[in-house]
């Protein structure tokens, strides 16, 4: 398929259609999204789980290991520099590849270089340098996520976002498997240096996809700098304009939308912190935990992600949003059931199956929901704001989960996390009804200035599209 045909597929009006299985081989966006998702997921565990294991096996003090968890904070703060990625071009590469692809290649190359730095940093002699390298990996990887999300949103209409989100989720989880189990197997036989060097080389997968991906960038209308308007003013506009644009479309309902995004996955963040201590408390050994949660569980999560994408394509956004909110919260009752019984492997398998399937289903729905809220002119910035908002409150509050477990025990704790889903369902109903009224009142055509990073032209029609999200 030619690039021009590819471009038209995402930006020209056409009748809404159902997803077809042959799209997997006929639509090049799907395989490209798979590779980009892999590139996005690969660095995460290399600065989190795999990184902390490296520190632990190097006999680093556990208090220092806890402090090093902060190196991953860029993942939650990426909205702060997302406006620059949305508005600025990479020198030289920007003119040749387009804004999105140039940023993808640049951030992916930076991640690879920083992983090489981590590979040759010995925790026993260069702990500070290793930590600095991990922080740089997290910063560059978070920046990569911003631009990949922007490309995904630009590359398809909202009725195809569920499929691309599910494909990205598959690639992301394959990256997690590689950086988790794969890196550990390599480190066990060849050492940590070899493991991190191979991980750095695997970033070529994403770079290749970025170079092969069609450029969906549209030339942003050039605004002449008037006297007195400095670069600082331009950056202030870059930060404020996306927020003002959101409020202009959604009005006061925006506060409900932001609250919904912040609470939607909160039960997962709370329960996730206590899952590993629960396994140890029940008496499961490391081999059982690794086999069920890391290998089997990841594939159940992939199935849940594709089920979410299928539900979005078949049912539409709002019904699937309600279903995802219910499943995400109710699934934690499986952990409550597990914690109240004997440490039997089949019980762990059942609990992980329910938790991972429902959690991935809800995650895909949330991705599609946040994507539908963005405007083409500020896609990367607004999506980065939403994705940071959904993660940051959970990460901040999850620190108290251990105190809650100590006070009320595991069964009651997991029941409590499920109850968080009640206000989330109420918000889904309130925001959905408000969105429906706004959509009926709002004009369908974008304004003359709503061009941004996507080519001009009518969007693919979709019942799943949020009001005004042109």
C-alpha positions in Angstrom: 0.0 0.0 0.0 1.4 3.4 -1.0 2.0 6.1 1.6 -0.6 8.4 -0.1 -3.2 5.7 0.2 -2.2 5.1 3.8 -2.5 8.8 4.5 -6.0 8.9 3.0 -7.1 6.0 5.0 -6.7 7.9 8.3 -7.9 11.3 7.2 -10.4 11.2 4.4 -14.2 10.7 4.9 -15.5 7.2 4.3 -18.4 5.1 5.4 -17.9 3.6 8.9 -17.0 -0.1 8.7 -16.4 -3.0 11.0 -13.0 -4.4 11.7 -12.1 -7.3 9.4 -9.6 -10.1 10.1 -7.9 -9.5 6.8 -7.1 -5.9 8.0 -4.3 -7.5 10.0 -2.4 -8.3 6.9 -3.8 -5.7 4.5 -3.5 -2.6 6.8 0.2 -1.8 7.4 -0.6 0.4 10.4 -1.3 -2.7 12.5 2.2 -4.3 12.1 3.8 -0.9 12.5 1.9 -0.3 15.7 2.9 -3.7 17.0 6.6 -2.8 16.5 6.2 0.6 18.0 4.3 -0.9 21.0 7.3 -3.3 21.5 9.7 -0.4 21.5 7.5 1.5 24.0 7.2 -1.5 26.4 10.9 -2.6 26.3 12.5 0.1 28.5 9.9 0.1 31.3 11.1 -2.9 33.3 14.7 -2.0 32.6 14.3 0.9 35.0 11.8 -0.8 37.3 11.5 -4.6 38.0 14.6 -5.8 36.1 16.6 -2.8 37.3 15.8 -3.4 41.0 16.6 -7.1 40.6 20.0 -6.1 39.3 20.6 -3.9 42.3 19.4 -6.6 44.7 21.7 -9.2 43.2 24.6 -6.7 43.5 23.9 -6.5 47.3 22.8 -2.9 47.2 21.1 -1.7 50.4 17.3 -2.2 50.2 16.7 1.4 51.3 18.8 2.6 48.3 16.8 0.3 46.0 13.6 1.9 47.2 14.9 5.4 46.5 15.9 4.3 43.0 12.2 3.7 42.2 11.9 7.5 41.7 14.0 7.2 38.5 10.8 6.1 36.7 8.9 9.3 37.6 9.3 10.8 34.1 6.7 8.3 33.0 4.2 10.1 35.2 5.5 13.6 34.5 5.9 13.5 30.7 3.0 15.9 30.1 5.4 18.7 31.3 7.5 18.5 28.2 5.0 17.0 25.8 4.1 20.5 24.4 7.6 20.8 23.1 7.3 17.5 21.3 4.0 18.6 19.9 5.3 22.0 18.5 9.0 21.7 17.9 10.8 19.9 15.1 14.0 17.8 15.5 16.8 19.6 13.6 17.7 18.0 10.3 15.6 14.9 10.9 12.3 16.9 11.2 12.6 18.2 7.6 13.4 14.7 6.3 11.0 12.5 8.2 8.3 14.7 9.6 7.8 15.8 13.2 6.4 12.6 14.6 8.8 10.2 13.0 11.8 12.4 13.7 11.0 12.5 17.4 10.4 8.7 17.4 13.8 7.9 15.9 15.5 10.5 18.1 14.0 9.2 21.4 14.6 5.5 20.4 18.2 6.1 19.6 18.6 8.0 22.9 17.1 5.1 24.9 19.5 2.7 23.2 22.5 4.9 24.0 21.4 5.2 27.7 20.9 1.4 28.0 24.5 1.0 26.8 25.6 3.4 29.6 23.6 1.2 32.1 25.2 -1.9 30.6 28.7 -0.7 31.5 27.9 0.8 34.9 28.7 -1.5 37.8 26.3 -1.0 40.7 29.1 -1.8 43.2 31.5 0.8 41.8 29.4 3.3 39.8 26.0 3.2 41.5 25.3 6.9 40.9 26.2 6.6 37.2 23.9 3.6 36.9 21.1 5.5 38.5 21.6 8.5 36.3 21.5 6.2 33.2 18.3 4.7 34.4 16.8 8.2 34.9 17.8 9.1 31.3 16.3 5.9 30.0 13.0 6.7 31.7 13.0 10.3 30.4 13.8 9.3 26.8 11.4 6.3 26.9 8.6 8.5 28.4 9.2 11.0 25.6 9.0 8.1 23.1 5.6 7.2 24.5 4.4 10.7 23.9 5.2 10.8 20.3 4.1 7.2 19.6 0.7 8.0 21.2 0.5 11.1 19.0 1.3 9.1 15.8 -1.3 6.5 16.7 -4.0 9.1 17.2 -3.0 10.9 14.0 -2.9 7.6 12.0 -6.5 6.5 12.3 -10.0 7.7 12.9 -11.5 7.0 16.3 -13.4 4.0 15.1 -10.1 2.3 14.4 -8.4 3.5 17.6 -9.5 0.4 19.6 -7.8 -1.9 17.1 -4.6 0.1 17.1 -4.7 0.4 20.9 -5.1 -3.4 21.2 -2.2 -4.0 18.8 0.0 -1.5 20.6 -0.9 -3.3 23.9 0.2 -6.6 22.4 3.6 -5.1 21.3 3.9 -3.4 24.7 3.5 -6.7 26.5 5.9 -8.5 24.2 8.4 -5.7 25.2 7.7 -6.4 28.9 8.2 -10.1 28.4 11.5 -9.4 26.7 12.8 -6.9 29.3 11.5 -9.1 32.1 11.9 -12.8 31.7 14.2 -12.4 28.6 16.6 -10.1 30.3 16.8 -12.2 33.4 17.5 -15.4 31.4 20.3 -13.6 29.6 21.7 -12.1 32.8 21.7 -15.5 34.5 23.9 -17.0 31.7 25.9 -14.1 30.3 25.8 -11.3 32.9 24.0 -8.0 33.2 26.2 -6.2 30.7 25.3 -8.6 27.9 21.6 -8.4 28.9 21.4 -4.6 28.7 23.4 -4.5 25.5 21.0 -6.9 23.8 18.1 -4.8 25.1 19.7 -1.7 23.6 20.1 -3.5 20.3 16.4 -4.5 20.3 15.5 -0.8 20.2 16.3 -1.1 16.5 12.8 -2.8 16.1 11.1 0.5 17.0 13.5 2.6 14.9 12.8 0.4 11.9 9.1 0.8 12.3 9.4 4.6 12.7 11.4 4.9 9.5 8.8 2.7 7.6 5.8 4.4 9.1 3.9 6.9 6.9 4.2 10.6 8.0 0.7 11.8 9.0 2.0 15.3 9.9 0.2 18.3 8.6 1.9 21.6 8.3 0.8 23.7 11.2 -0.3 27.2 10.1 2.6 29.5 10.5 2.0 32.3 12.9 4.2 35.3 12.5 5.9 36.4 15.7 4.7 39.8 16.6 6.9 42.2 18.5 6.9 41.4 22.2 6.0 37.7 21.8 9.1 35.8 22.9 9.9 32.1 22.8 8.8 32.0 26.4 5.4 33.3 25.4 5.2 30.7 22.7 6.0 27.9 25.2 3.4 29.3 27.6 0.9 29.1 24.7 2.0 25.6 24.0 1.2 24.6 27.6 -2.0 26.6 28.1 -3.7 26.3 24.7 -4.3 22.5 24.9 -5.9 23.0 28.3 -8.0 26.0 27.1 -9.0 24.0 24.1 -10.2 21.1 26.2 -12.2 23.4 28.5 -13.7 25.2 25.5 -15.0 21.9 24.1 -16.2 20.2 27.3 -16.9 23.2 29.6 -17.3 22.3 33.3 -17.8 18.7 32.4 -14.1 18.6 31.9 -13.6 18.3 35.7 -15.7 15.2 35.7 -13.8 13.8 32.8 -10.5 14.4 34.6 -11.7 12.8 37.8 -12.9 9.8 35.8 -9.5 9.4 34.2 -7.8 9.8 37.6 -9.9 7.1 39.3 -10.5 4.6 36.5 -7.4 2.5 37.2 -6.9 3.5 40.8 -8.0 0.0 42.1 -5.3 -1.6 39.9 -2.5 0.7 41.3 -3.6 0.0 44.9 -3.9 -3.8 44.6 -0.9 -4.1 42.3 1.5 -3.0 45.0 0.2 -5.7 47.4 0.0 -8.6 44.9 3.6 -9.7 45.3 3.6 -9.6 49.1 0.4 -11.6 49.0 2.0 -14.4 46.9 4.8 -14.7 49.4 2.5 -14.6 52.4 0.4 -17.4 51.0 3.6 -19.5 50.5 4.0 -19.7 46.7 7.6 -20.1 45.6 9.4 -18.0 43.0 9.1 -20.5 40.3 5.3 -20.8 40.7 5.0 -17.0 40.8 7.1 -16.5 37.7 5.4 -19.2 35.7 1.8 -18.1 36.5 2.1 -14.3 36.8 4.9 -13.5 34.4 4.5 -16.0 31.6 1.0 -17.3 31.7 -0.5 -14.1 33.0 1.0 -11.9 30.3 -0.8 -13.9 27.6 -4.1 -13.7 29.4 -3.6 -9.9 29.5 -3.0 -9.9 25.8 -6.3 -11.7 25.2 -8.0 -9.2 27.5 -6.6 -6.3 25.5 -7.8 -7.7 22.2 -11.2 -8.4 23.7 -11.3 -4.7 24.7 -10.5 -3.7 21.2 -13.1 -6.0 19.7 -15.8 -4.6 22.2 -14.9 -1.1 21.2 -15.3 -1.9 17.5 -18.6 -3.8 18.0 -20.3 -1.9 20.9 -18.9 1.6 20.7 -17.0 3.6 23.3 -19.6 4.4 26.0 -21.0 0.9 26.6 -17.5 -0.6 26.6 -16.3 2.2 29.0 -19.0 1.1 31.5 -18.2 -2.5 31.1 -14.5 -1.9 31.5 -15.0 0.2 34.7 -17.1 -2.7 36.2 -14.7 -5.4 35.2 -11.6 -3.5 36.4 -13.0 -3.1 39.9 -14.9 -6.4 40.3 -11.8 -8.4 39.2 -10.1 -7.6 42.5 -12.5 -9.8 44.3 -10.6 -12.7 42.8 -7.6 -11.6 44.9 -9.8 -11.4 47.9 -10.9 -14.9 47.2 -7.3 -16.1 46.7 -6.1 -14.5 49.9 -8.8 -16.2 52.0 -8.0 -19.7 50.8 -5.2 -22.2 50.7 -2.1 -21.6 48.6 -3.0 -23.9 45.7 -1.6 -23.3 42.2 -5.0 -23.6 40.5 -6.4 -20.9 42.7 -3.5 -18.6 41.8 -4.1 -19.4 38.1 -7.8 -18.5 38.3 -7.1 -15.3 40.2 -4.4 -14.2 37.7 -6.6 -15.1 34.8 -9.5 -12.9 36.0 -7.3 -10.0 37.1 -5.1 -9.8 34.0 -7.9 -10.3 31.5 -10.2 -7.7 33.1 -7.3 -5.3 33.8 -6.1 -5.3 30.2 -9.7 -5.0 28.9 -10.2 -1.9 31.0 -6.8 -0.5 30.0 -7.6 -0.7 26.3 -10.9 1.0 26.9 -9.2 3.8 28.9 -6.7 4.3 26.1 -9.4 4.6 23.5 -11.4 7.0 25.8 -8.5 9.3 26.4 -7.6 9.2 22.7 -11.2 10.2 21.7 -10.9 13.3 24.0 -8.0 14.8 22.2 -8.0 17.5 19.5 -5.9 17.0 16.4 -4.1 20.3 17.0 -2.8 19.1 20.4 -3.0 15.3 20.3 0.3 14.5 21.9 0.1 17.1 24.6 -3.5 16.4 25.6 -3.0 12.6 25.6 0.2 12.9 27.7 -1.8 15.0 30.2 -4.5 12.3 30.4 -2.1 9.4 30.6 -0.1 11.1 33.3 -3.2 12.0 35.2 -4.5 8.4 35.3 -1.1 7.1 36.6 0.1 9.7 39.0 -2.7 9.7 41.7 -2.5 5.9 41.9 1.3 5.9 42.3 1.1 8.5 45.1 -1.7 6.8 47.0 -0.4 3.3 46.6 2.3 3.9 49.1 -0.3 3.7 51.8 -1.6 0.3 50.7 0.8 -1.6 53.0 -0.6 0.3 56.1 -4.1 -0.6 55.1 -3.3 -4.3 54.7 -1.6 -4.3 58.1 -4.7 -2.8 59.6 -7.5 -4.9 58.0 -5.8 -7.8 56.2 -5.6 -8.9 52.6 -9.2 -10.1 52.0 -10.8 -6.9 53.3 -8.2 -4.8 51.4 -9.0 -6.3 48.0 -12.7 -5.9 48.7 -12.0 -2.2 49.5 -10.2 -1.7 46.2 -13.2 -3.2 44.4 -15.5 -0.7 46.1 -13.5 2.2 44.4 -15.3 1.1 41.2 -18.6 2.4 42.5 -17.8 6.1 42.1 -16.0 5.3 38.8 -19.2 3.8 37.4 -21.2 6.8 38.5 -18.7 9.1 36.8 -19.0 7.0 33.6 -22.7 7.5 33.6 -22.5 11.2 34.3 -19.7 12.0 31.8 -21.3 9.8 29.1 -24.7 11.5 29.4 -23.1 14.9 29.4 -20.9 13.9 26.4 -24.0 12.8 24.5 -25.7 16.1 24.9 -22.6 18.0 24.0 -22.1 16.0 20.9 -25.7 16.7 19.7 -25.1 20.4 20.2 -21.6 20.8 18.9 -20.8 21.3 15.2 -19.2 18.3 13.5 -16.7 20.2 11.3 -13.5 21.4 12.8 -12.7 25.1 12.9 -10.3 26.6 10.4 -7.3 26.5 12.8 -7.7 22.9 13.9 -5.1 21.4 11.8 -2.1 20.6 14.1 -0.2 17.5 13.3 -2.9 15.7 11.3 -3.7 16.4 7.7 -6.8 18.5 7.1 -9.9 16.7 6.0 -13.0 15.2 7.5 -12.5 12.6 10.2 -13.7 9.1 10.0 -17.3 9.0 11.3 -17.7 7.1 14.5 -20.3 6.8 17.3 -17.4 6.3 19.6 -16.0 9.8 19.1 -16.1 12.2 22.0 -18.0 15.5 21.4 -15.9 18.0 19.7 -12.9 15.8 19.5 -12.0 16.7 16.0 
